[in-house]
Amino acid sequence: MRWIAYAVSLLPIVAAATTFVPFERDIPRVEKCSYGTSRNDESVFYSTHYCGSSDDTLYITGRQIHNRGPNDIIDNIPEGMVYPSRMWEFITADHSRRDTWIWLTDDIGSGAISDYMESAVMLLPRVQRTHIEEQGNDLVVTLTTGEEVRFHKKYKKIISGVMSEQPIDLNPDRPNRHFARFSYDGQGVILRSNARGADPRLTKFLSVIKKGLPDCRVNTSVFWTQEDWPKFRFVRDEEAYAAIATNCGTQYLPNL
């Protein structure tokens, strides 16, 4: 699988979680995967991904909502491009606190890995693990903050909640193409890094993003290890908050 190759406490304020699902552990039982696989046994509207260990034991890594269009997020497809898409991968490796984040990919459909517009999005605080539930025509994603984002079940696009999105940028000129454009209107804080055709956790800088403030630029290595299999450095939110306060100021901490 392509995705595997790259291989405090806060009460919800904006939107109540449909179901509270706690983390099962701080870090995954398996640090590296021997292989990856996916299934649609939970739902035909999203896929569930797994990490295969050396002894062939499967551990969940997360769930993916894959918008292939056509809709108002993926429209006016240029000639020569095949199956452009936006992929929301809600990673919750082994249902662990440390490895729960979002991998967001915009693919223009050229068939070239170098055209993947990749983003790593860590959302703080981590009160519970991210999960998906079906409700009527919606897929309800409960974020780590306990806030909700609703996707249209058929079209796989965001329709309400604390996130909104803009259409995928299908500009064939990769250096001038935007990374996935979305906004977060919740009470938490986002750490976002971007990379073209590479692991965004290994890029040089990331942005600390909080509603109402300008983005704060920080060395990615402050938050993510820089080895071949990068990991978020902080299991506890308090440790991440200390790094945010040191590099950006206390005004960038979540609204407790």
C-alpha positions in Angstrom: 0.0 0.0 0.0 1.3 3.5 -0.9 0.3 4.9 2.5 2.3 2.4 4.5 5.5 2.9 2.4 5.9 6.4 3.8 5.4 4.5 6.3 -4.2 17.1 28.9 -7.6 16.8 28.9 -10.2 19.0 27.1 -13.9 18.6 27.1 -15.5 19.1 23.6 -16.8 22.6 23.3 -18.0 23.0 19.7 -19.8 19.7 18.9 -20.5 16.7 21.1 -19.0 13.4 20.0 -21.5 10.8 18.8 -19.7 8.1 20.8 -16.8 8.4 23.1 -14.1 5.9 22.1 -11.0 6.0 24.3 -7.5 5.2 23.2 -6.4 1.6 24.1 -2.7 2.3 24.6 -0.1 5.1 24.4 2.0 3.7 21.6 1.4 0.9 19.0 2.5 -2.7 19.9 4.3 -2.9 16.6 6.6 0.0 15.6 7.2 -1.0 12.0 5.0 -2.9 9.6 6.2 -5.7 7.3 3.3 -5.0 5.0 0.0 -3.2 4.7 -3.5 -4.3 3.7 -7.0 -2.9 3.7 -10.6 -4.2 3.9 -14.1 -2.9 3.4 -15.7 -5.3 6.0 -16.7 -2.4 8.3 -18.4 -0.3 5.6 -18.6 -0.1 1.8 -18.3 3.7 2.2 -14.8 3.8 3.8 -11.9 1.4 4.0 -10.1 0.1 7.1 -6.3 -0.2 6.9 -4.1 -2.7 8.8 -0.4 -3.1 9.6 0.9 -6.6 9.1 3.7 -7.7 11.5 6.5 -10.1 10.8 4.4 -13.0 12.3 1.4 -12.0 10.1 -0.6 -10.5 13.0 -2.8 -7.6 11.8 -3.0 -4.3 13.7 -5.4 -1.5 12.7 -3.7 1.6 11.4 -6.8 3.7 10.5 -9.7 4.4 8.1 -9.8 6.1 4.8 -12.5 8.2 3.1 -11.6 8.4 -0.6 -13.3 11.1 -2.7 -12.9 10.2 -6.4 -15.5 12.6 -7.7 -17.1 13.9 -9.8 -18.5 16.5 -7.4 -17.8 20.1 -6.5 -14.5 19.0 -4.8 -13.2 17.2 -7.9 -14.6 18.9 -11.0 -13.5 20.1 -14.4 -10.9 17.3 -14.8 -8.2 18.3 -17.3 -7.7 16.1 -20.4 -5.1 13.4 -19.8 -5.7 13.0 -16.1 -7.3 9.8 -14.8 -9.2 9.5 -11.5 -8.0 12.5 -9.5 -8.9 12.1 -5.8 -8.7 13.4 -2.3 -7.9 10.9 0.4 -8.6 11.5 4.1 -6.7 8.9 6.1 -7.7 9.0 9.7 -4.8 7.2 11.2 -5.1 5.7 14.7 -2.3 3.1 14.7 -3.2 0.2 17.0 -5.7 2.6 18.6 -2.8 4.5 20.3 -2.6 8.0 21.5 0.7 8.9 20.0 0.0 7.7 16.5 -3.4 9.2 15.9 -3.4 11.9 13.2 -4.6 12.6 9.7 -2.9 12.0 6.4 -4.4 14.0 3.6 -3.6 13.5 0.0 -4.6 15.4 -3.1 -3.8 13.3 -6.3 -4.4 15.0 -9.7 -4.6 11.6 -11.3 -1.5 11.8 -13.5 -0.3 8.4 -12.3 3.0 9.9 -10.9 3.8 9.6 -7.2 5.6 13.0 -7.5 2.2 14.6 -8.1 0.8 13.5 -4.8 0.2 16.5 -2.6 0.7 15.1 0.9 -0.2 16.7 4.3 0.3 15.4 7.8 -2.2 16.9 10.2 -1.9 16.4 14.0 -4.9 17.7 15.9 -4.5 18.6 19.6 -5.8 17.8 22.1 -6.1 14.1 21.9 -9.0 13.3 24.2 -10.2 10.2 22.3 -9.3 8.2 19.2 -10.7 9.2 15.8 -13.5 7.0 14.6 -16.2 6.9 11.9 -19.9 6.1 12.2 -22.7 5.9 9.6 -25.8 8.1 10.2 -28.3 8.2 7.4 -26.6 9.7 4.4 -23.6 10.9 6.4 -20.3 9.5 7.6 -19.7 11.2 11.0 -16.0 11.4 11.9 -15.3 12.2 15.5 -11.9 13.8 15.8 -9.4 13.5 18.7 -10.9 16.7 20.2 -14.4 15.1 20.4 -15.6 17.5 17.7 -17.3 16.2 14.6 -16.9 16.4 10.8 -19.7 15.1 8.6 -19.0 13.7 5.1 -21.6 13.0 2.5 -21.7 9.2 2.4 -22.0 8.9 -1.4 -19.7 11.7 -2.5 -17.2 11.6 0.3 -17.0 15.3 0.7 -17.3 17.4 3.9 -20.8 18.8 4.4 -20.7 20.2 7.9 -18.8 20.2 11.2 -15.6 21.9 12.4 -13.9 21.4 9.1 -14.6 22.6 5.6 -12.8 22.0 2.3 -12.2 23.6 -1.0 -11.8 21.9 -4.4 -8.7 20.0 -5.3 -6.2 22.1 -7.3 -5.7 20.3 -10.7 -3.1 22.6 -12.0 -0.6 20.4 -14.0 2.2 22.7 -12.9 3.2 20.9 -9.7 5.4 23.7 -8.1 2.4 26.1 -8.4 -0.2 23.6 -7.2 -1.8 24.1 -3.8 -1.9 21.4 -1.2 -5.3 20.3 0.0 -7.2 23.4 1.1 -9.3 22.9 4.2 -10.0 25.0 7.3 -10.6 24.0 10.9 -13.0 26.0 13.0 -12.8 24.1 16.2 -11.3 24.8 19.7 -8.1 22.8 19.2 -4.8 23.5 17.4 -3.4 21.9 14.2 0.2 21.0 13.4 0.4 20.7 9.6 3.3 19.8 7.3 3.2 19.4 3.5 5.3 17.6 0.9 5.1 16.9 -2.8 5.4 13.2 -3.5 7.1 12.5 -0.1 6.5 12.0 3.6 5.3 15.3 5.0 6.6 14.4 8.4 10.1 14.6 7.0 9.8 18.1 5.6 11.8 21.0 7.0 9.0 23.1 8.5 5.4 22.7 9.7 2.8 25.2 10.6 1.1 25.5 14.0 -2.5 26.6 13.1 -5.1 28.1 15.5 -8.3 29.9 14.5 -7.9 33.6 14.6 -4.1 33.7 14.6 -1.5 33.8 11.8 0.2 30.4 11.2 3.3 29.9 13.2 6.3 28.2 11.4 8.3 25.7 13.3 11.0 23.1 12.4 9.2 19.8 11.8 11.9 18.0 13.8 10.5 19.7 17.0 7.4 17.5 16.7 8.3 14.6 14.4 11.3 12.3 14.6 13.3 12.4 11.3 14.2 8.7 10.9 12.9 6.6 8.0 9.8 5.7 10.0 8.9 9.0 11.6 6.9 9.2 14.8 5.3 12.0 16.8 7.6 12.9 19.6 5.0 13.4 22.3 2.7 10.9 23.8 1.2 13.4 26.3 -0.4 16.6 25.1 1.2 18.6 27.9 4.6 17.9 26.3 3.4 19.0 22.9 1.9 22.2 24.5 5.3 23.0 26.0 6.9 22.8 22.6 4.2 25.0 21.1 4.5 27.6 23.8 8.3 27.7 23.5 8.2 28.1 19.7 5.0 30.1 19.1 3.7 31.4 22.4 1.0 30.4 24.8 -1.7 32.1 22.6 -1.3 29.1 20.3 -2.5 26.6 22.9 -6.0 25.1 22.6 -8.9 26.9 24.2 -9.3 25.0 27.4 
